Amino acid sequence: MFRDRWKPQSIANGSHEAAPPAQASNSKSCKLMANCFRIVWNPQSVIHSYAYILPNPKARPQEEKHLLEQAWPKLEEKFGVFVVRCPGYIFSPRMHNDFTIAVTDSEGKSCEIQVKLKDKIIADQVNSGMMGKASVVSQHLVNKMASLVRNQRVGRRYFNNFAMAGKAQLTLITGFCVALNTLTDTSPAMQLDVMHRPLQTLTIIEAIRKSIEGDPLVLTDSDVLSEWQRRCVSATVITTYNNRVYRIKKVHFDKTPASSFKLYQRDQKKTVDISYAEYYQAFYDKAIGYGKQPLLEAYAEKDGEEVFLLPELCRLTGINDEIRKDKNLHQEAMKQAKVSPQERLNAITNLTQDMIKDDPNAEAGSSSAAPQCLEEWNCQLEKAPMEVDAHVLEPLQVSFSPEKSFLIEEGGFHRFLRNGLQCPVRMTDWLFVYPIHDEPVLDIWLRSLRDIASVAFCMKMDEPKRVVCSEQIKDIENVIRANLTPTTQFVLLLTPQKDSRKVYQLFKKVTCLKIPCITQVVKSETIRKRQSIAAVLSRIVLQMNAKFCGPLWHVVAKDTHGQDNQLGDTLLGPLTQVPTMLVGVDIFQSCEGERYMGFVASLNKPFTEHWSHACALDGKTGDEWRSSLSVKLQEAFKNALLTFSSHNESLLPEHIVVYRPSVNPEEWPAVKATELEAFKAVLNFVKLQSKDGTQAQAYQPELTFITIARRGGMRFFNPSPNVQNLKNPEPGTIVDCSSVCRTDIPNFYMISQVVQKGTAVPTHYSVLCNTSNLSMEVIQNLTYRLCFLYFNSSYAVRMPSLALYAKKIASFVGTAVRAEPHPRLQTTLFYL
């Protein structure tokens, strides 16, 4: 095993020698294609910028909207083509002298809106990425071109209302999502991606009945309510009566089909009260069969509208448990939903052609290949996808011991797993709880489990103490209390398929809150599987070892040798030369709207041991829960520093690198003001006590704060060797060129994972704070290395292990435990 603690002998009197600079990696350059199409302004085109001045500069948005609606006909007369950006801006390709528009305010008083020419933006500025506030024009053009395809718009997504019959009795709905890529050093680009989603055969009520194995309309049962929330909130559904696609916002348990709403009858020009049941009967000839079902509120297409749906008339989209249980159906669903890189880019390219040729405003017989909206602004959409520069980081090594290191090939090391573990555990006192009907197959299954643990992974696993518990919902807590002793290391629970979710939650609450112990849950059907049984047993054994915080493997640079492989590893620059702590922070929001913080920090030198914490956040509004987050983040960070010090001979980290997933650019100001400042507040509070009794010194470690965007629509394709043979980029591919990356902040895209089916999704990283001025090369190498240290997978994952562990514990506590786990578990990965 590596020497994996930070040692004080390399640090004298609180200082250390200058760390050597990061070694230049032997990365290879390559060219990729992106799913972006540039919107190029012609040389003679100009965007004129105007300011509109309201009679009351402090007018509220509603008043501003009221005035602009009155001014709209006059603006159309003057400009013909224009885009308004509230507050205060109008953009048009046409120049006009200053003018005023007479309007009436909300109180009926006459007033004027002044429109003044302010500036002009020439084509060279637009094509160099210097549009500024005029980028709203590009967004307008993207929206107009997307609307030409005549798909139904749901948020940023556009769905085809006609479901397609796929293979293996699958039905698919297709669509695309579109976005504008700006803040680069090139002209704005339209980012386009296609979607293929399986349509489930059951209605929502039928699906919930099957999942809970009971009546889904017993709305007095908290478990039933929770299942409704879990399955419906944020789900995409399609109606059975008109094939419209909606995204669910909320489940209204206080409304039923008998509830009424106001319906405006256009023919009679009056408003009447009508129940939802009567409405569907009258307009769609649908008789409602479930009178007590709740109503689903969907996101409306227009502001001010409300849309309510009936669950028995809706079907969910996506891959559900029913599809997963049927291996052949699941494989076919994955094949059809996850299209290959070549198929995806072909579909995207064809879609851009549809946007051009489907313009209903184009003149008959016109030879123009551009939609009218582009001609009006004197610009054009490039037909070929953008080509971007990229580079691939050099391969890494996985190490199971100083003598057993292997080069990681094709993004994984699964075939090297049976070479022992970095820190195999010894399980000499553990419980095995099972229902009586599984007893006939236990002997052979346990024997196989122990054999694999011993032979493949060098773990010592004695015979467990067996305890029968058939009525697990009723008896599991009493069984645990009666059999758990202070020397018990582990509890393995075998649970039947029926009520498995309830049993899981109850078992985890008992062992995480009341009687802290590391546990593992296995479904009874798993031990009866004959296919890939060795792989299943291996995953269980590895997870059991990892939960003890026994590192399964380390990852080091290629051709690094020695007792402490990290000593010769200079790709990470100072991060392996001085004490360094890595942190992952994430926020999980439950279906009920409750938020939970997950916090995970590394404790050792190879970043493979962790301190983990999760807790609920107080408050519902943004200000309330962010204020709670600041307080609880500071408390968690303080405790993490204390634990780091106790694990490393009283040393504190000199470098702290924070990964914060699930953050998009519009959330950066709030994250900086709340979370980044919380870290800085703790560091400013900590003082270092001098050994000679002199005055305490300030603690000033270097801080790097990196956000990870939610899954976006960017895709990259590797011509191998040409555009007719596209593949996914290699694992370790970095795209940081200014043609697709923002130029106002350090950021990059990384494809760390290997994807066998479908198209790889790049992960977007942005550096919000970097007091140590770590180079982007060091940050990229560190990030890629951490993608191999998530112990639930022997392949690289999409984001660093610390970020995934933080997401995992936040989700685990928010869905299963619903309370802060016992402190005794904080130095284990009990939530895997």
N, C-alpha and C positions, 0 to 999 in steps of 0.2 A: 504493500500500500504506500502511496505517496506521502511525503511529509506535508500534510495539508493544513497546518496551522501557521498563522503569522508569528514569527519569532522576534523577540526584542533585540537579539544580538546584532541585527543588521541596522538598528536605529540607535544612535548614541546621543544622549542628552536632548532627546526630542527632535533631532534632526537626522537627515540621511543624505548620503551622497546623491548627486544628480543622477536621475535614472537615465539610462541610455535611450536615445530616440528609437521610435518604433522602426523595426526593420521593414524595408520595402518588400511587399509581398510580390510573388511571381504570378500576378494575375494576368490573364490573357484577354485581349480586347476582342470584341465581336460587334456585329451589326444586327439589330433586331427591328421588327416591325411592330408598331403600336396601333391600337384601334382608335386612332385619332386622325381626323381629316382637317387640314388647315383651311381657314377662311381667309383668303388673300384679297386685299383691297387693290384695285387697279391703280396705276401710277397717278392718274389724273383725279382720283376720287378724294373727297374732303368730307369730314364730319364737322358740322358747325355746332358749337356749344352755346346754348342760351341759358340765361337765368330768368326764372319767373319769380316775381316779387308779389306776395300777397298783401292785401291791405292791412292785415294784422299778422306781423311776422311770427307771433306766438300762437297762431291758430292750431287747434288740435287736429289730429289726422282726419277725424270725421268731417270737420269744417273744411279742411283742405280738399278732401275728396268731393264735397258738395260744390265747391267753387270750380274745381277742375272739370267736373261734369258739365257745368254751364259753359265753360270756355272751350270745350272740346270741338264744337262745330267751327268756331273761329280759327282754332289751331289747324284744323283740317283744311280750311280755306287758304290759310297763309302758307302752310308747309306742305300739305298733301301727304308726305311721308315723314313721320317723326316718332320719337320714343321719349317718354317722360320718366324721369327718375326722381322719385320723391325722397326728400323734399328739395325743391329748388332748381331742378335741371330739366332742360329739354334739348334733345339732340336731333338733328335733321341733316340730310345731304344737301339741303337747299339753304341759301343765304337770304336773309330778309332783314330789313332795317328794324330798329326798335319800334314797338307798337304797344297799345293798351287794349284790354278787353273789358267791356262793361259787364258786370255780374251783380247778383244780389246775394247778400249774406243770409245766414240762417234766421236773422231777425227781420228780414225783408228790406233792409237798407241797401241802397245802390252804392256800388263801389267799383274799383278797377283793379285788374291784375296787369302789372307791367311785365313785358317780355323784352329783354335786352340781350343783344349779341355780345358774347364774352370772349370767345376764342374759336379757333379752328384747329382741327387735328388732321394732318395730312397723311397720305398713304404710308409714307416711310415710317412715321411714328407708330401707326397701327401695326404694320408688319414687323416692327421691332419690339412689340410687346409693351408699348407706352400708351395704352388707351386710357388708363386711369378710370375715372367714373364713367367714361363712355363705353366701358365694357358691357354696360346694360344693352347697348345696341347689338353686340354679338350674341348675348343671351336671347334677345328678341328674335334674332335670325334663326338660332338653333331651335327655339320653340316653334317658330313658323314652319321650318322644314320638317320637324317631327310631326306636326299636325297634318302635313300633306299625306302621310301614310294612312290616315283615317282609322287609326286604332283608338281604343278607349284609353283615356289618360287616367292613371291612378298615381298621384304624386309625380315622381320623376319617371315612372314606368308607363309604358304604352302596351296594352294587351290586345291581342286579336280575339274578338268575341266568338270566333268559330273554333270549337274544340276539334282537334284532329285525332283520328283513330290511329293509335300506334300498334305495335306488335304486342303479343301476349296479353290481349284484352286490356291494354292500357289506353287511356285517353289523355292527350296532352293539350295544354294551352301554351301558346307561344306569345312572345312579345319582345320588347326591347326597352332599354333604358338609355337616356341621353343626358349629357352634361356638357358644360363648357369648361375647357381647360385654359385658364389665363394665368397671369403673373409669371409668364415665362419670357424669354428674350426673343420669341418669334411671334408671328401673328396668332390670334386666337384660334383654337382648334375645337372641333366638335368631337366629343368622345362618345362612342357608340358601342353598345354591347347587346347581344341577343340573349333571350331566356327561353327555356323549355321546362315546363312544370307538369308533373303528372297530376291528373285530376282524380281525386278519390271517388270511389263508387258509392260510398255511404253518405247520407246526409249528416249534418252535424249532430243531430239528436241520436241517430243510429251509431255514429262513431263514439260518442260519449257513453252510451249504454254499453257498448262492447268493452270499452276501456275500464269502466268501473264495475262491470259485471253486475249491474243493478239498475234501478230506475233512475234515469237522469233528471227527473222532474221532482225529486224529493229535495226541494231547495232549502229545507231546514237543516240539512246535513252539511256541515262545514267542508267535508271532503268532496262532496258533490259540487259545491260552489267553487272550490279551489280548482277542480277539474274543468269546469266551464271556463274559468278565467285562463287557465293554462292553455287550453286548446284554442280559444277564440281570440283573446287580445293580441293584436298585431298580426293576426293570421290573414292570409289572402284567400278569399272565398269567391265562388262563382254561383250565381243564382240559377235554379233549375228551370225557371219559367221564361227568362229572356237572355240567358247567358251573359249577364253583365258581371264584371269583375269589381270587387270591392275589397278594401282593407279595413279590418275591424278595429274600432277605436275603444269600445267599451261594451260590457255586458250589463244590461239594465234588468236586474231581478225584480224591480218594482213595476215593470211594465209587462203586459201580456197581450195576446192578440185581441182581447176585448177592450184594451185601452184605445182611446180615440185621439184623433188629431184633426186639424183644420185643413180641409181640401178646397182649393180654389177651382171652381168650375168655370172654365173659360167661355163655354158656349152660353151659359146663363149669367156670367159675370157676377158670381156671388160666392161666398165662402160658407161651407157646410161642415158640420161635425160628422165624422165617420170613423168607425173602428177599423183596425188593421185587418181583421178577419173579413169584414164587409168589403174593404177595398180590394183585397186579393180575389175575393169571389166575383166582384163586379168587373174588374179590369183584366184579370188573368184566368178566370174560371177555375180557381184553386180553392177547394174546400179545406179548411184548416183542421187537422186531426188532433192536435195537442193544445188544449186551451190554456194550460198552465205554463207553457214554455216562456222563457224570458225573451226579450228582444235584444237584437244586436245593433248597436249604433256604429255606422260606418263613416269613414272620412268622406265628407261631401266634396263634389267637384267644384262647387262655387261657394264663396263666402256667404254666410247668412243662411245657408240651407241646412236642413237636418235630414239624415237618411237612416231609417230603421228597417232592419231585415228580420225575417222569421227563420230561426235555425232549421226548421224542417224543410225549408225551401232553398237551403244553401248547402253547397259541398265544399269541403276544404281542398286546398291544393298542396302539393309537396309530397314527400315520401313519409308515410306513417308507419306505425308498428305492424299493421296488417301486411303491408308490402314487405317490410323487413323480414317477417317470419317465413315468407315464401321465397326461398333462395333464388329460384329461377326468375320469379317475378321481380325480385329486388335487383338482380343483375341486369335484367332487361330495362327496368326503370332507370338505373344508373347509366346504362348505355345510351338511352334516348335523351335523358335529361342533361347528361354531361357530354357534350359533343366534343369531338377532337379539335385541336387547334386549326387544322386545315378547313374543316367544316364550319367552324365558328367564323373565321376571317372571311370565308366565301360568303356566308350569310350576311355578315356586316357590310361587305362591299356591295352585295346585291341590294341591301337596304338603302344605301346611299343613292344607288341608281334609281330606286323607286321614289325616293324623295324628290329627285329631279324631274322624272317623267310624269309623276302623278299630280303636278300642279294644275288645279282646275282653272286657274286664271291665265294659263298660257294660251296664246292665240292659236287657233286652228292652223295647221300647216307650218307653224313656226319652226325654224331650224335651230332656235336657241336651245342650249343644253342646260340653262340655268333657270331656277324658279324665279318668279316675278319679284319675290322679296329680295333676292340677291341683286337683281338688275336695278331695283330701285335705289340700292345703296352702292351700286357700282363695284361690286365685289363678286368673287366666285368661290365655289367649294371645290377643293382639289379632289380628284377621283381616286387617287392612290393613297393608301395609308402612309402615315409618317414613318420615316426610318430614323432610328435613334442609336446613339453610341452606347455600348455597355461593356462591362468587363466581368470576368468570372474569377472569384477568389480561388486561391489554391486549395487543394484537398487537405482535410484534417485527418488526424489519427484518433481512434478510440482505444483507450487503454483499460484493460481489466486487471492488470498488475504491472509492476515494472518490467517483467519479462514477456508480457503478452500485449503487444500493441499492434493494431492493424489499420491499414489505410482505408478510410471510408470511401466507398465507391458508389456512385449513382445515388447519393443522398441518403444512404442507410448502411447498417452493419448487422442486419438480422442474421446473416449466416455465421457471424463470429460470436453470437451470444453465448454459446455453451463453452465458454472459456473461463468460467468462474466469475466472481464479482469483486469489485474493489473492496467492499466491506461486507462479506457475508455474515448474516446474523446466526445466532445459536438459539433455537427455540426448544427449550427444555421443559417449559411449563405453560401449556396452552389448552384452551377449551375448544371443543368441537360440538356445536349445538345443531340438532337436526330433527326433522319430523320422523315419526316411527315408520311411515310407509317407504322411506328411503333406505332403511336399514339393510335390505338385501344386497344393495350395490355399494355399500360404503367401504367394505374391506378392500376390494380391488382398487377403488378410486383413491382411497387414502394411501394405499401402498404405492400407486403410480405417482401421486403427488410427492411423497417423500423421496421416492427414487429419483425423480427429476431434480428435486431440490438438492439432493446429495451429489448425484453424478454430474449434472450439467453445471450447477452453480456453487458447488462446494459449501452448501448450507447444511447445518446440523439441525435436523427436525425430528425430535423424539415423537413417540406415540402420544397423541393428545388424550386428555380426559374427555370421554364422550358423555354427552348429556342429551336425553330425549326431551323434545318440547314440540308437541304437535299443535296445540292451541296457542300459537305464538302471539297473537294479538292480546290475548288475555293473560298469558303466563310469562312472556319473555322477560319482563323486568324482575319478577320474583326469581326466575331461574338464574339470571345473571347475579343477583344479590346473594343467592344461596351458594353459588359455586365459585364466584370470583374471590381470589385471595390476594394478599399484598404481593405475592411472587408471580401471579399470573401475568404472562407477557402479551398474550394475544387471544382473541376470540374469533373463531370462524363460524358463521351462521349459515346454515343451509335452509333456504326458505322456499315454500311451495309457490307455484305460479299464482294461485288465487290469493288476492289481497297482498301481493308481494310489495306494492308501493307503500301500503299502510304499515306493514311489518318493518320495512326498511326505515321509514321515518321514525317509528317508535323505538326501534333498536338503536338508531343513531342518537336520538335524543337521550336515551338512558346512558349510553357509553360515552357521549361527548359532554353531557351536562351534569349528570348525577353520579355516575360511577366511571370516571375517566379510564379508558382503556383503548388500545389500538385494536381495530376490528376489520373484518372482511366479510362481505355478504356475497354468497353464490346461490343462484337459483337452482332448484332441484332439477329442472330440465337440462341444465348445463352438464351435470355429472352423467347423464344418460346419452350424451352425444357421442357418436362414434367417429364422425368426420373431424379431422384435425384435432384430435383429443390431446396430442402432445403439445401443440401450439397453445391450446386453451389452458392446459396445466402450467405451461411455462409462463404465460401471462399472469396467472394467479400467484405463482411463486415469486415472480419478480415484483409484483405489486406488494405482496406481503413484506418482502425485504425492504422495499423502498419506504414503506410506511414507518419502519423503525428508524428512518433517516439514515439507513445504511447505504451510502452512495453505490449505485450499481456499476457505474463506469465514469471515467474522466475523459475529457477531450482535449487534445494538445495539438500543437502545430506539427506539420509533416517533418519527419526526420529529426524529431526531438528525442533525446535519449537521457538516461541517467536515473538515479534514485528519485530525484525531484525533477520531473520532466519540465516543470514550469520555469526552472532556473535558466534553461537554454531557450526559452520561448520569448522572443522579442517582438512578435507581431502585435502584441497588446501594449507595447511601450511601457509606461510607468505603472500600468494597472497590475502587473505581476511583480513589480519591484518594491512597492510599498503597500501597506494594508489597504485593502479596497473592499467596500461593501456594495453589492448590487441590490436594488430594491425594485419590487413590482407592486403597483397599486392599481386596483380596479374597483368600480362601483357596479353592483348588480341591483337591478330594479325588478321586484317581483310583479306578478300579474295584478296584485292588489295595490300596487303603487309604492310599497315599502322599499327602502334602499338599504343596502348593506355594503360596507367597505371591506375589501380583502387586501391584506398587507403581508408581503413576504420579503424577507431580507436574507442575503447569503451570510454565512458565518465562517467559511473556510476559504482557503486559497484557491482551490479549483472551482469554487462556486457551486458545490454539490451538496452542502448541508444548509439547512434553512431554519429560520424562525418565522412562524406563521401566526397570523392573528386575523380575526374577522369580528365585526360587530354591526349592529343596526344603527342607522343614522336617524336622528330626530328631525321632525318637521316634514311638511308636504311641499311648501313653496320652494322655489330655487334658492332664495336668500336663507331660508331656515335650514334646509338640509346641507347647504354648503357651509354655513356657519358651524353646524354640528360636525361636518367633515373636517374642518380646520382643527377643531379641538381634539377630535379622536385620532386624527392623523399625527398630530404632535405627540400625543400620548404613546401611540404605537411606535413612532420613530425613536422616541426617548428609550423605551423598553428594548427596542432592537439594538440600539447602541450599547446599552448595559449588557445585554446578552452577548454581543460581539466581543466586548471587552473581557467578559468572564471566560469565553472560549479561546481567547488569544493572549493569555498572560498579561491582561490589563492594557493591551493596546487598543486604541481607537482607530477607525479607518481614516486614512488621509485622502482617499478618493471615494466619492459616493456617486454612483450612477443609478438614476431612477428611470424605470420604464413605466409609462402610463398608457395602457391600451384604451381603446374605445373613445378616442377624442378626435373630433373633426375640427378643421381650422376655425369655424365660427365659435368654438368653445375655448379657444386658446386664451382669450382675455380672462375668462372666469377661472380657468385652471391656473393661470399665472397668479392671479390675485388671491386665490384660496390655497391651492395645494403647494405651489412653489414657495409661496411666502411662509407656509406652515413649516416646511423643511428648514428654511432660512432662520425662522424664529427659534427653533430648537438649537441650531448650531450657534446662534448668537447667545443663547442662554448658558450653554455648556462651558465650563471652565476647567482647565487642566491644572491639577495640583502639582506643585513642584516638589521634588524629592528632598531638597535641602530646606524646605519650610519657607521659602521666599513667597512673594505674592503670586497668586494663581495667574496663569496665562490664558489668553483667549484661545478658543478652539476654532481653527480656521481651515477646515478641510476643503478640498476642491469639490464642486457640485456640478454634475451634468444631468440635465432633465430632458428626457426624450419621450415624445408622444408617439403613439401608434394609432393611425387612423382606422376607423371602422371600415369594414370591407367596402371598397369602392368599385368603380366600373373599369379601371385601367387594366388592360391586358397587353402582354407582349408575346410575340411569336418569333421563333427562331427559324429562318430559312436554312434548311439543311438538305441539300446545298442551295436550293432556290425557292422561289415563292410557290412553286407547285408541290413542294415537299416540306410543309411547315411542321415544326415540332415545338414542344414546350422548351423554354430556356433551361439550361443546365442548373442544377442546385448550386447556390452560391453566386448567382448572377446579380450584379448591381447595376442599376440604371440611375445615374445622378447627373445626366446632361441637362443643360438649361433649356432644351427644346420641350421637355415635358415636366421638368421639376421647377418649383418656384425659385425665383432669384432673390427674394427678400429674406430668406431664412435658410440655414443649412438643412437639407433634406435629401432623401434618396428612396428609391424603390428597391426591394430585395425579393428575389424568388429563392427561398431557402429549401423548399420541399420538392420532392420528386412526385409527380402526378402520373399515375398509370392510366386513369380514365378521366377524360375531360381536359380542360384547359387550366393551367396553373394560375392562381390568383396572387399577384404580387402584394407585398405588405409595404405600406408607406410610413416611413419614419421621419420625424421632424425634430430638430434639436432646439428647444426653447431656451436653454441655459447651458453654458459651458464655461465655467470660470477658469478651468485649467487649460482651456484651449486645446483639448484633445483633438487630434487630427481626425478628419472624416474616415481615413483609412483605419485608424485604431477603433473607432466606433463601429465601423462596418465589420471588421474582423471579430470584435467582441460579440456583436449581435449575431453573426452567423454561427459562432461557436456555441452560444447559449441555445440555439435552436436544436442542438443535439443533446441537451441535458434535461429534457423532459422525460422522466423515467417511465411514463406510460407508453412510450413509443421508441422503437429502435431505428426510426427514420427521423430526419429533420422535420420539425413542425414549422408552422407558419410564422411564429413569433418567438421571442426569447422565453426560456423556461420560467424565469421569474414572473413575467407577465402572465403566462398561462397558469402558473400556480396561484397567482393572485385572483385571476378570473375563476379558477376552480374552487377555491375556498369561499369566495364571496357567493358564488352560485350554490355551493353545498349548504352553507349556513342559511342562505335566503330561502331555500326550497325545502330542506330536510330538518334543520335544527331550529331555526328561527330565534336563536339566542346566542350569546357569546360563549364559545366552547371553553372548557376548563383549561386554566393556565398550564396544567401538567402536560398537555398535548402540544404545546407551542413549538417544541423543537422536533416534532415528528411531522411527517406528511400524512396525517391520519385521514385526510379528506380525499385522497386519490381514489 
